[in-house]
Amino acid sequence: MNEKLRVLVRVDLDGAKAHVNVQGHVTSKSVHGLYDVVKRASSLATGLSLELDVTRAQTEPDAMEELHACAKSHHLPVRVDPLQHDYRLRILTPDRAISPASSLVLAA
C-alpha cells in the first residue's frame, strides 16, 4: 500500500472555488498535510469555497472524523491555523460522490 498522498489543486478564481483531489492513504498523521494544502489554497482568494475530494483515497476513520469536524466547524485545528480563519470546506467521500449511473438519471 502506498502511504504517500498525491494532491492536485484546481482553482477557479472567477468562481471562487478550489477543488483539492486527494489520492493515496489518508491517515491521522497524513491528514495534517491536507490541512496545510487547504490553508494555502484558501489563502489564494477571500471567500474561496474548497472541495476536498477523497473519493479516490484510502481513508482511516479517525482522519475522516477530523476532516468532517473541520468542515462542520469551518475551522482548521488551532495548531494549523492559530488565528482560526473561516474555511468554506466540503468533504467529498465515496458515499457522497455521484455514481455514473445516477449522473445519467440527472442528465435525462
Buried (B, 14 or more C-beta within 10 A) or exposed (E): EEEEBEBEBEBEEEEBBBBBBBBBBBBEEBBBBBBEBBBEBBEEBEEBBBBBBBBEBEBBEEBBEBBEEBBEEEBBBEEBBEEEEEBBBEBBBEEEEEEEEEEEEEEE
